[in-house]
């Protein structure tokens, strides 16, 4: 049976989220930290932990070993400002388990994650075209992050 890929755009992140409420972090030591959602630009789930990018572009990290869970309380999302992905195309070479990405802009970083948030691949191509091999990965759903001058573009990849 031939392996196939299906690409579905699940969202484009840029700018920020305008929201009201708090994001609560509960640490293993029993402490709780609240962060106002208006002060958060975005959350990045890396293999080693959660990175919070604040509205002033500063970052703070929480290791998964210290984090018991987090929750949103009293939130009301009002706007999301997406970046347009018209300048990016992602397609596959079915026979060779390759993913090709073309972008009108230079891509600074490409990350591939599994659904558990584990970073599987990191490339810094500094190019507008790249081909990635996914032959080492099992069938399943993966998340591709493509960073360029417009922000981070996210695409879900289903490998059959």
C-alpha positions as CSV (number, residue, x, y, z in Angstrom):
1,X,0.0,0.0,0.0
2,X,1.4,3.4,-1.0
3,X,1.8,6.1,1.6
4,X,-0.2,9.2,1.0
5,X,-0.2,12.7,2.6
6,X,-3.1,15.0,3.0
7,X,-2.5,18.6,3.8
8,X,-5.0,20.7,5.7
9,X,-4.5,24.2,6.8
10,X,-5.5,24.5,10.4
11,X,-4.6,28.1,11.1
12,X,-2.2,30.9,10.7
13,X,-0.7,32.7,13.8
14,X,0.4,36.2,13.9
15,X,-0.3,39.4,15.7
16,X,-2.1,38.6,18.9
17,X,-5.3,37.4,20.5
18,X,-7.5,40.0,22.0
19,X,-9.2,38.4,25.0
20,X,-10.4,38.9,28.5
21,X,-9.6,36.6,31.4
22,X,-6.7,34.7,32.8
23,X,-4.6,31.7,31.9
24,X,-3.7,29.8,35.1
25,X,-0.6,27.7,35.5
26,X,-0.6,25.1,38.3
27,X,2.9,23.9,39.2
28,X,3.8,20.5,40.8
29,X,4.8,22.3,44.0
30,X,1.2,23.4,44.5
31,X,1.7,27.0,43.5
32,X,-0.6,28.8,41.0
33,X,0.3,31.6,38.6
34,X,-2.2,33.7,36.7
35,X,-1.4,35.5,33.4
36,X,-3.8,38.0,31.9
37,X,-4.7,36.9,28.4
38,X,-4.3,40.4,27.0
39,X,-0.7,40.2,28.0
40,X,-0.1,37.0,26.0
41,X,0.8,37.2,22.3
42,X,1.1,33.4,21.8
43,X,1.9,30.1,23.4
44,X,4.4,27.7,21.9
45,X,4.5,24.0,23.0
46,X,8.0,22.7,22.6
47,X,9.3,19.3,23.5
48,X,11.0,20.6,26.6
49,X,8.2,22.9,27.8
50,X,5.8,25.7,27.2
51,X,7.0,29.1,26.0
52,X,4.8,32.2,26.6
53,X,5.5,35.1,24.3
54,X,4.1,38.2,26.0
55,X,2.6,41.3,24.3
56,X,5.9,43.1,24.7
57,X,7.7,40.2,22.9
58,X,9.4,39.1,26.1
59,X,9.3,35.3,26.7
60,X,9.0,33.1,29.7
61,X,9.3,29.3,29.8
62,X,7.7,26.7,31.9
63,X,9.2,23.2,32.0
64,X,6.7,20.4,31.6
65,X,8.4,18.7,34.6
66,X,7.3,21.7,36.8
67,X,3.8,22.1,35.2
68,X,1.0,20.0,36.5
69,X,-1.7,21.6,34.2
70,X,-3.0,24.9,33.0
71,X,-6.5,26.3,32.5
72,X,-8.4,29.2,31.0
73,X,-10.9,30.9,33.2
74,X,-13.4,33.7,32.4
75,X,-12.2,34.0,28.8
76,X,-14.0,35.6,25.9
77,X,-12.1,35.8,22.7
78,X,-13.0,38.8,20.6
79,X,-10.5,38.9,17.7
80,X,-7.8,36.9,16.0
81,X,-5.6,38.5,13.4
82,X,-4.4,35.8,11.0
83,X,-1.6,36.0,8.5
84,X,-2.5,35.1,4.9
85,X,-0.8,31.9,3.7
86,X,-1.4,32.7,0.0
87,X,2.4,32.9,-0.5
88,X,3.1,29.4,0.9
89,X,2.5,26.1,-0.9
90,X,3.1,22.7,0.7
91,X,2.9,19.5,-1.3
92,X,4.2,16.0,-1.2
93,X,6.1,13.5,-3.4
94,X,4.0,10.4,-2.6
95,X,6.5,7.9,-3.8
96,X,9.5,9.2,-1.9
97,X,7.9,10.4,1.4
98,X,9.0,14.0,0.7
99,X,7.3,17.3,1.6
100,X,8.2,20.3,-0.5
101,X,7.6,23.8,0.8
102,X,7.7,27.0,-1.4
103,X,7.3,30.4,0.0
104,X,7.5,33.9,-1.6
105,X,9.5,34.9,1.5
106,X,12.6,33.5,3.0
107,X,11.7,30.8,5.6
108,X,13.7,31.3,8.8
109,X,12.6,28.2,10.6
110,X,10.6,25.0,10.0
111,X,9.5,22.8,12.8
112,X,7.6,19.5,12.7
113,X,5.8,18.3,15.8
114,X,3.7,15.2,16.6
115,X,0.4,15.7,18.4
116,X,2.0,15.2,21.8
117,X,3.9,18.4,21.2
118,X,7.3,16.7,20.7
119,X,9.6,18.5,18.3
120,X,10.6,15.9,15.6
121,X,12.4,18.1,13.1
122,X,14.0,21.6,13.2
123,X,15.4,23.2,10.1
124,X,16.6,26.8,9.5
125,X,16.7,26.9,5.7
126,X,17.1,30.7,5.2
127,X,15.6,29.9,1.7
128,X,12.3,30.2,-0.1
129,X,12.2,26.5,-1.0
130,X,13.0,23.3,0.9
131,X,12.3,19.6,0.6
132,X,11.9,17.5,3.8
133,X,12.0,13.8,4.1
134,X,9.3,12.2,6.4
135,X,10.2,8.6,5.6
136,X,11.3,8.0,9.2
137,X,7.9,8.9,10.7
138,X,5.0,6.5,11.1
139,X,1.5,7.1,9.8
140,X,-0.3,9.8,11.7
141,X,-1.0,13.5,12.2
142,X,1.8,16.0,12.4
143,X,2.0,19.8,12.8
144,X,4.3,21.8,10.6
145,X,5.3,25.3,11.7
146,X,6.8,27.6,9.0
147,X,8.3,30.9,10.2
148,X,9.0,33.8,7.9
149,X,8.9,37.6,8.0
150,X,5.1,37.5,8.3
151,X,4.9,35.3,11.3
152,X,4.4,31.6,11.9
153,X,2.2,29.6,9.5
154,X,0.8,26.3,10.8
155,X,-0.3,23.4,8.7
156,X,-1.6,20.0,9.7
157,X,-0.1,17.0,7.8
158,X,-1.7,13.6,7.8
159,X,0.6,10.8,6.7
160,X,-1.1,7.6,5.6
